[in-house]
Amino acid sequence: MEHVSECGTPFKNKSFASFVLRHGLNKYFKGTSEEEFKRLLGEKVSKSSARLPVKFPMANSALPDNFDSRRKWPQCRWMKFIRDQSNCGSCWAVASASVMSDRQCTFSGGSVQPYISDEHILACCTGVCGSGYICTCYPKTKLNKCVYSRCNGGDKAEAFAYWKKNGVPTGGPFGSTFGCQPYSIQCKGCPMAPTPKCTDQCIPQYRIPFEQSVFYESCLILDTMSLGAEIYHVPRSDVMIMHEMYNNGPVTASFIVYEDFTYYKKGVYKHMWGKYSGRHAVRVIGWGVENSNGTDLPYWLITNSWNTTWGMNGLVKFYRGVNECGIENNIVTGIPRIYV
């Protein structure tokens, strides 16, 4: 059985005799070609990313065997939400905006709960944030049109730097009107989407002016920008990453994607087969241990940006503690300074 879009080569289904409980065809990728899938993997690592400071979290608490940020901070509504990057390589912007939203909530004790705009980061964080060209195919004419596009990837570390320097307005999912700049890219389809245009205006349905909708990394800005907030890497240590999340909330991570990740359904993911596809950015919200055939498998609990029709209703349990696919290499996050 194979599934093919009109823009590319078939993305072939596989036989999973030994992984029947873990793999299968996800509805999210029905009709998606292999070429289109690779374009969704938009995490880039810039040279400036390496200059971010490394911060060691406080390790003054005993860590539980299982932890879910959604349970520790139940008042944070958007922590439970699964975003959808649609047909754009914007995982870096979506994961970053998700963590920014979460940490505005955790550091304010739930009194500040914005849906930070991934749309704005994608559209306005130019230059260092993202680079490259994306080529859109048109089936009727069989022609390609290539344009500069951050839908072709970006750096989550630079997204956090943009948050600190310029501020980011509120947003929302595609079709929503409760935020200043909601995501404008419609759910998956062909051709691949271009990068949205950067604007300093809110959608007409949103009544709060843009200037009063901007969340800086340090505070909610009304008149001037406050200073003193932090953005940083977390050390490449599962224990340090766990302490960081336990103390402060979710973090962003990125990893190398192989073909088998596409078919993940449930269980603890470990790369088993398939060729290299690209790099992907995600939000890590917790950890745990799952027993499989008498073996305890430690995992990271991760929310992806491929809607709820992929994986475990949008989540994945990712093998923890061995830097699987580089998952523990590049943990980036930030601390907001909240004034309430």
Secondary structure, 3 states (H helix, E strand, C coil): CEECCCCCCCEECCCCCCCCCCECCCHHHCCCCHHHHHHCCEECCCCHHHHCCECCCCCCCCCCCCEEHHHHCCCCHHHHCCCECCCCCCHHHHHHHHHHHHHHHHHCCCCCCCCECHHHHHHHCCCCCECCEEEEEECCCCEEEEEECHHHCECHHHHHHHHHHHCEEECCCCCCCCCCCCCCCCCCCCCCCCCCCCCCCCCCCCCCCHHHCEECCCCECCCCCCCCCEEEEECCCHHHHHHHHHHHCCEEEEEEEEHHHHHECCCEECCCCCCEEEEEEEEEEEEEEEEECCEEEEEEEEECCECCCCCECCEEEEECCCCHHHCCCCEEEEECCCCC
